[in-house]
């Protein structure tokens, strides 16, 4: 199974692509879609949507996992983040892929065992769990990989539960 994790942001939308085959998880790609900082919001949204669409076309993930924050520092930030999420969701819908959403608490708990973990802790655990030696990996990419890993582990767990019911 190939999973593309996405951490939406108007400045740098993180992405992380992982694949699980035969019980081995491999990192295939990670980074951030960074629209021009001084561009108007509609142009940034288009850049994010286009960037995610390109990643989907290039890597052909089986499923998409998106961080779904339930809390923002202020109303303006929440509205902009909602619009960025909309751009991401349109790219996913255009590709006719399954979308799964996880809260930051779920993602942090899946990766670190603690739902209130700091970003640095998430990044350190992602590097350890996925064998990434890139110390310069950005927080956006680390968060997106964490989202992808959360989803992959959730799917594998649910599959094991289903298989145990059959026995």
C-alpha positions in Angstrom: 0.0 0.0 0.0 1.3 3.4 -1.0 0.1 6.4 1.2 0.5 10.1 0.6 0.3 12.1 3.8 -0.4 15.8 3.6 0.0 18.6 6.2 -1.9 21.6 4.8 -0.5 25.1 5.3 -0.7 28.2 3.2 3.0 28.8 3.4 4.4 25.2 3.0 2.0 22.3 2.6 4.0 19.3 3.7 3.8 15.9 1.9 5.2 12.5 2.6 4.9 9.4 0.6 5.5 5.9 2.2 4.9 2.4 1.0 4.4 -0.8 2.9 5.2 -4.1 1.1 5.6 -7.3 2.9 5.7 -5.7 6.3 8.5 -3.3 5.3 7.8 0.4 5.2 9.8 2.6 2.8 9.9 6.4 2.4 9.5 7.2 -1.3 9.4 11.0 -1.2 8.9 14.0 1.1 9.0 17.8 1.1 6.7 20.7 0.9 4.7 22.6 -1.7 5.7 26.2 -1.2 3.6 28.8 -3.1 5.2 32.2 -3.7 5.1 34.0 -0.3 4.0 37.3 -1.6 1.3 35.9 -4.0 -2.3 36.6 -3.3 -4.3 33.9 -1.5 -6.0 32.6 -4.7 -2.7 32.2 -6.4 -1.2 30.4 -3.4 -4.3 28.0 -3.3 -3.9 27.3 -7.0 -0.2 26.5 -6.5 -1.0 24.2 -3.6 -3.7 22.4 -5.6 -1.5 22.1 -8.6 1.5 20.8 -6.5 -0.6 18.2 -4.8 -2.2 17.1 -8.2 1.3 16.8 -9.7 2.5 14.7 -6.7 -0.5 12.4 -7.1 0.1 12.0 -10.8 3.8 11.3 -10.3 3.6 8.9 -7.4 0.2 7.3 -7.8 -0.6 6.7 -4.1 -3.3 4.2 -3.2 -4.8 6.4 -0.5 -4.4 9.9 0.9 -4.2 10.9 4.5 -4.6 14.6 5.5 -4.1 16.2 8.9 -7.4 17.8 9.9 -6.7 20.4 12.6 -9.6 21.1 14.9 -8.1 24.2 16.5 -6.5 27.3 15.1 -4.8 30.2 16.9 -7.2 32.8 15.5 -10.2 33.0 13.1 -8.3 34.4 10.2 -5.8 31.5 10.4 -8.6 29.0 10.6 -10.3 30.4 7.5 -7.2 30.4 5.5 -6.3 26.9 6.6 -9.8 25.8 5.6 -9.3 27.2 2.2 -5.9 25.4 1.8 -7.6 22.2 2.9 -10.2 22.8 0.2 -7.5 23.1 -2.4 -6.0 19.8 -1.2 -9.4 18.1 -1.2 -10.1 19.2 -4.7 -6.8 17.7 -5.9 -7.6 14.4 -4.2 -11.2 14.4 -5.5 -10.0 15.0 -9.1 -7.7 11.9 -8.8 -10.7 9.9 -7.4 -8.6 8.6 -4.5 -9.8 7.7 -1.0 -9.2 10.4 1.6 -8.7 9.8 5.3 -8.4 12.5 7.9 -6.7 12.5 11.2 -6.5 15.0 14.0 -3.1 16.3 15.2 -3.7 14.4 18.5 -4.3 11.1 16.6 -1.2 11.6 14.5 1.1 12.5 17.4 -0.2 9.6 19.5 0.4 7.2 16.7 3.9 8.3 16.1 5.2 9.2 19.6 2.7 7.6 21.9 1.8 11.0 23.3 -0.9 13.2 21.8 0.6 16.4 23.1 4.1 15.8 21.7 6.0 18.8 20.4 6.9 19.1 16.7 10.5 18.4 17.4 9.5 15.1 19.1 7.4 14.1 16.1 10.2 14.9 13.7 12.7 12.9 15.8 10.4 9.9 16.0 9.7 10.0 12.2 13.4 10.0 11.5 13.9 7.0 13.8 10.8 5.0 12.8 11.4 5.5 9.0 15.2 5.5 9.0 15.6 9.0 7.7 19.0 10.5 8.1 18.2 13.9 6.7 18.6 16.3 9.6 17.4 19.2 7.4 14.0 17.6 6.8 11.4 20.3 7.5 8.6 20.2 10.1 6.0 20.2 7.3 7.4 17.1 5.7 7.9 15.4 9.0 4.2 16.1 9.9 3.1 14.8 6.6 5.1 11.6 6.9 3.6 11.2 10.5 0.1 11.6 9.0 0.9 8.9 6.3 2.4 6.6 9.0 -0.6 7.1 11.2 -2.9 6.1 8.4 -0.8 3.1 7.3 -0.7 1.8 10.9 -4.5 2.3 11.3 -5.2 0.5 8.0 -2.9 -2.4 8.9 -4.5 -2.7 12.4 -8.0 -2.7 10.9 -7.0 -5.3 8.4 -5.6 -7.5 11.2 -8.9 -7.1 13.2 -10.9 -8.1 10.1 -8.7 -11.2 9.5 -9.0 -12.3 13.1 -12.8 -12.2 12.8 -12.6 -14.5 9.8 -10.7 -17.1 11.8 
